[in-house]
Amino acid sequence: MHYRARAISFALAFVAAGLHIHGKGYSPSVWIFLGLFFLVYPHVQYWRASRADKPVETEANNLLIDSVLLGMFAAALKFSIWLSFAAILANLINSVAAKGWRGAAQSVLALLVGALMWIGVYGFQLSPHTEWPATLICVAGVFGYVLNVVNVGFKRNLQLRDIKTRQRVVLEGVQSGVITMSERGIVESFNQSAQQMFGYCAAEVVGNNVKMLMPEPFRGEHDGYLANYGQTGIKKIIDHRNEVMGQRKDGSCFDIELRVYETQLNDRKLFIGTISDISAHKQAQADLRVAATAFESQEGMVITDANKRILRANRAFTQITGYTQNEAVGQTPSMLGSGRHDDAFYQTMWEIIHRDKYWQGEIWDRRKNGEVFPLWLAITAVLDENESVTNYVGSFSDITLHKQAQDRIELLAFSDPLTALPNRRLLMDRLHQALASSARRRRRGAVLLIDLDNFKTLNDTLGHDKGDLLLQQVAQRLVNCVREGDTVARLGGDEFVVMLEGLAENSEEAASQAKKGGEKILAALNQPYVLADFVNHSTPSIGVTLFGGHQNTIEELLKQADLAMYQSKAAGRNTLRFFDPAMQTVVTARAALEVELREAVTQQRFVLHYQPQVDGNGRPTGAEALVRWQHAERGMVSPAEFIPLAEDTGLILPLGSWVLETACAQLALWAARPQMAHLTIAVNVSARQIRHTDFVDQVMDALNHSGADPHLLKLELTETLLLDHVEEIIEKMNALKARGVSFSLDDFGTGYSSLAYLKRLPLFQLKIDQSFVRDILTDPNDAAICRTIIALAQSLGLAVIAEGVESEAQRDFLVGQGCHAYQGYLFSRPLPVVDFEEYVKPG
C-alpha cells in the first residue's frame, strides 16, 4: 500500500509538472526522463525492497534516494511554489510515515543535497509562478496522497500498538521469565515473571547489560560468548538449553534454565531469553538422590501402604532377612514374625504409632532360613495434606553382634573371667535379693566363705597356670554341690562364697542344713585334682553364718563368714566352723584397740619398766626393758594385750625402734653414774624388726646417737626367728656382735630350735623360760629340761639365765644345777626407771 501511494503521488506530480513546463522549450528527453522518474522509478524501488535481505534498511535507503532526486526535480522546476512544495511535502510525509520524525530530518537534508547537485550543473533559476491547472492537479494529488499516507500510518500504528499490547499481555502471562536483548546484551524488555524471579522492577533492568543478572564467573563468560559469536557465528548458548546461575537483587544466587533465541526485528538482530527458576527442581532432585541413597543404606528399609502391604524393600532388607523384594512385595511385615512377642506387644506398638506417628524399639524377627534374630526397628507413618496415613516406612538394623557384645560386657561386669562364676558385684546383688526374699518368705539362708588351704604354696611351687586350673576345678565342684537356686561366686584369689537360700525357719534346723551342705563341699573339695600332668591334694577352710531377713547387712554377713573361716583355719584347716557372736565382740574390740594403738605410737604414749637381772649373790647385773602403754582411760596396759596386735599390724616396727632408742639413751645416762655404769639392758627384738633390711643400721644409729656402750646392750631373740631366713639373721647378728652387741635367746625350749643352727648363732646367753621354772620343783620333766638347758649352755660356752624365779627353793635348785643368773619376782617386779635406780643403790 505504501508503494502504491508513492506511485500515485509520483504520477500526479508528473501530470502537474507536464502542465507546468508545457511550452517552456524543454526537449523530448526531458519528458522521457520525467516519465521514467515519476512512473517507473517507484516500481523499481518496490522491486528492490521486496527482494532485499533487509527490506527495512533498503526502504530507508530508497527514501534517501527519493529525497535526493526530488531535490533535483524541485531545482529543475525552478522552485515553482506548488509543484516543488507538492514534491517536497509528499517526500516528507512518506519519510515520516516510514521512519518517523528522524526520517523527516534525513529527507530535508537529502532534498538540499539533490537541489544543490542540480544547481551545480544547470545553475540557479527561480520561477515561483505555476499554471492554475497544474496547481489544482498538484493540490489534489498532494491532498489525496496525504490522506492515503495518514490512513496507512494510522492503521499501521494501531496494528503495532495492538501487537505490542497482545505481546505484553502474552509475555506478562507467561510464568517463565522473558528478556529481550540487543546484540550488545542490552536489556530491552523484562516481563513480570522475570521481575518476580530476580527481584528487580523492569525500569531497573531495561537499558542495562543483562550480565547484571548473573553472578561471577558467568558475567565474564557472557561477554566472551557474545564476542565469540560475533566473530565466528558459533552458537554455544543460543538455541540450546542451558543450566546456569542467576543472581537476585539481594545478591542471592539460584539455579535457572536459560534458552536463548535469535530473531530479526526491523532489520535488527535481537535475542530473546526465556528463564525458568529450577532451584526447587534441583533441590527436589538432590533430595531424591539423598532419599534414594538413604533407602539403599546399610539399614534395612521397607515401605508399606496404609494397609501395611509391602510396596518396596531395599537391598539391605534382603541381606538381613533373606527375602527378595519380589518375595516381600504384597506381603505384610508379619511374615517376619518370630513368635517371641504376644499380641499385646504388637497392639501396644501400633497404638503408639497411631498416636505419635512414630515408634522405635528392640524386636525379634525370623529370617527366611528360620533363624530368629534381634533387630532395632523404627516405624514412621507418612501423612498426606489431610493428616491421613498413606504409607508406613520401617527401618531396621540387625543388632545380633551388639547383643552379643552386650552379653559379653555383662558377663565381664558380673562374672569372674577365670571360673565364669558370679563375681563380687553380682554376689552383692544376689545377697541383697536373698535378704529381701528371706524377710518376705520367713525362711533362713546361709553364707559359706571357702578359702583354699596353702594355695599360695601351690602357685609358688607349680606356677600360676596350675593354680588357675585348680580354681576352675574347685568352681565346678562347688556348682555341682549346690541346688539350682543357690549361688556360687568367686570373691577373688582363692576365696569362694556359696549362698544357700530357702533353709528352714528354725535357726537350729537351718544350721543343720547349712552344715550338711558345708560337709558335702568339704568332701568334694578333698578329692584329688588332676592339674595337667600333676595330681594335687587341696583342702578348704569354711566359715558359715546364717541370715534371716534384714537383721544384718551384707557387709556384716561377709565379715561374720570371714571370722568363722579364720576360726576354721585356727582349728587346723580342712574343717568347717560357724560364726560365734563372741568372735564379733573380740574383733570389734581388737579393731578399736588398733586405732588407739596407732594413736599411741604416733604420740609416744609408752614408758619402759626395768626388771632387775641378778647374779648368784643377788647383786644387780642389769635389767630387761619391758614396754608399758600409758592409756588415758585404762591406765597402764600390759604388753600381753598390745604386743601381738602390734606384731600383726606392723606397728611393732616404730614401737620397737622407740624402745631401742629409749633403752640406749638410758644406758648412756647410767654410764655417768659409777654405781650403775656396769649395768646392761636387755631389749626384746621381734621377727619383723630383725628381718627389716635396715635393722643393723637402726641399732647402730640408736647407739651412736645416745653414746651408749654397745657392750652393755643385749638383744633378746625368740626361737621363732629361726624358722625362716636363718642365714640372713645370722649375718645381721655377726655384724652387730662385731661392734660389741650381745644376743640372748629368749624362751629357750618352748619353740623349735635346730641344734645345727644353734651352734652357728653368735649367742652370748640362753634364757630358761619361766614356764619350766614355775614347776621345776614339782614336775620332773620341767626339772629335766632345766638341767638339759644349763648343760647345753655350758657345753656351748654360753651364759645361762632363768626367768620367772619366784622362790628361794627355785633359786637353790638352779644354783645346784649350775645356773647363777636370775630374773623374777623373788628379786623384783618390773619397775619404773626411778624405782629401779633406787633398787640398785648400795645398802
Secondary structure, 3 states (H helix, E strand, C coil): CHHHHHHHHHHHHHHHHHHHHCCCCCCHHHHHHHHHHHHHHHHHHHHHHHHCCCHHHHHHHHHHHHHHHHHHHHHHCCCCHHHHHHHHHHHHHHHHHHHCHHHHHHHHHHHHHHHHHHHHHHCCCCCCCCCHHHHHHHHHHHHHHHHHHHHHHHHHHHHHHHHHHHHHHHHHHCCCEEEEECCCCEEEEECHHHHHHHCCCHHHHCCCEHHHHCCCCHHHHHHHHHHHHHHHCCCCCECCEEEEEEECCCCCEEEEEEEEEEEEECCEEEEEEEEEECHHHHHHHHHHHHHHHHHCCCCEEEEEECCCCEEEECHHHHHHHCCCHHHHCCCCHHHHECCCCCHHHHHHHHHHHHHHCEEEEEEEEECCCCCEEEEEEEEEEEECCCCCEEEEEEEEEECHHHHHHHHHHHHHHHECCCCCCECHHHHHHHHHHHHHHHHHHCCEEEEEEEEECCHHHHHHHHCHHHHHHHHHHHHHHHHHHCCCCCEEEEEECCEEEEEEEEECCCHHHHHHHHHHHHHHHHHHHCCCEEECCEEECCCEEEEEEEECCCCCCHHHHHHHHHHHHHHHHHCCCCCEEECCHHHHHHHHHHHHHHHHHHHHHHHCCEEEEEEEEEECCCCEEEEEEEEEEEECCCEEECHHHHHHHHHHHCCHHHHHHHHHHHHHHHHHHHHCCCCCCCCEEEEECCHHHHHCCCHHHHHHHHHHHHCCCHHHEEEEEEHHHHHCCHHHHHHHHHHHHCCCCEEEEEEECCCCCCHHHHCCCCCCEEEECHHHHHCCCCCHHHHHHHHHHHHHHHHHCCEEEEECCCCHHHHHHHHHHCCCEEECCCCCCCEEHHHHHHHHCCC
